[in-house]
Amino acid sequence: MPESFLGDGLVFEEALPVVWTAGPLAEGLALARLNADNHQLLGAEASLDEVRVHEALKDESPALIHELQRLEYKVNILLRLAAELALRNSGLPAAQRIRLTSRALEWFGDATPAVGSTGLLAVYVNAALPQPVRIPCVVAGERMQCDLRAAQMRFSGLSDAVVEQLDKLGIVYLHVVDPVTDGIKRVSPLLRRKFNRTYIVNGGFDIDSANAAIHGGEADLVAFGTPFLANPDLPQRYRINASLNVPDQATFYAGEDKGFTDYLALA
């Protein structure tokens, strides 16, 4: 099968421990139990990397929120260390190169299953969680890359919830250009409900609209483009509420010094 087997969407590529158990595809109650377990595990995996401040804390002081985030970070480190110790003693196989989407997977190596096989593939997606995602698969094809065989495995029977979680696997953050413009319907409210990791928004924000977006839970971070071009010291200007240089759009990306190095800095 061609390399496009995984489709045109996002592909998560990593070296991870995998275990193949040949057998018939799971059905009925066994399949429902697998989907429930996978949904719970992938939810836990997502929560380890989630940095979004809980809605209940959005009105608290920045200092308190910062301390709580530091505490969460330390707890996550402890969890990862404990999990790594557990993994070292668990006798897991060596990591194998895989390329994964929400519907299929390519597994590179000499010990991959034969085309036409069916079974259960266990993938340890996160070192902090010494428990695998277990996916019913059909080995639908194979291809060669740099003299290495890749078994092409199509998932079978996954619930919509698990498919949605696999779609987000490996995505650390989402950066969206969603301009703050009167009369234009913005996509961030919808995306924010679907994506629970770091969400960065950009597009015409000033200090007030950026703070409103963060405190309202619409974004974790706000990126600034044009204001930074005209104000290399933008954070300091926002910090002391200083006026901003007016950007000269005629010089944007012109490839010369003018408009890039000649804006006045604060005295």
C-alpha positions, 0 to 999 in steps of 0.5 A: 500500500502507498505511504498515503495509507495514514491519510492527509491528517496529523500523524503522531510519530514516535518510538514507543513500546508496542505489543502484538497479540494475534487473535480475532477482532474484539466484538460486543462486550469485549469491544465496549470494555476496550473502548471504555478503558482506552477512553479513560487512559487517553483522558488521563494522558491528556490531563498530564499535559493540560495547563489550562487554569480551571474555570473556578480559579479564573478570578483568583490572583495571578500569584495564586494561579502561578503557585498552583501551576508550579505545584501541578508541574511538580506533581506531574514530575513525580508521577512521571518519575514513579511511572518510569521506575515502574516501567523499568521493572515491568519488562516491556519490550524495546521501543519501536518506531510507529506512525499513528493517526486516529484510524490507523498505524504504521509499525516499523521493524522486523518483528511486525505481524504479517499482512492479513493478520488480526489481533490486539495492538498494545501501545504505551503512549506515555511513559508516565502511564505504565498501561497501554492503549489496546487497539483491535487491528487488521494488518491491511498492508505493508511498505518498505522505507530505507530497507525497513518493513512497515506493517500498515494496521487499520483500527477496528471498532474504536468508539467516536470518543476514542477516535477524537482522543487519538486525533489529539495525541502528541499535539502539545499546543494549538496556535490559531489565528482568530482575529478580534474584529467586530462582526466576525464570528470567531472559532476559538469558543468552539475549538476551546471546548474541543481542545483541552491542552495549551491553546494560543490565539492571535489576531489583532489583540491588545493588552486588554482584549488579550487579558480578557481572553485569558481570564475568560478561559478562551485561551491560555496564551495570546501571541502578538505579531504586528505590535512586536514588529513596531515595539521590540520592547512590547512586554515592558510597554504593556507592563508600565502601560506606555504608548506604542509605536505605530507600525509602518506596514509598508516596510513589513517583510521588505528585507531591509533594516527600515521597519525592523531595527529603527523603531524607537525603544523606551528611554 
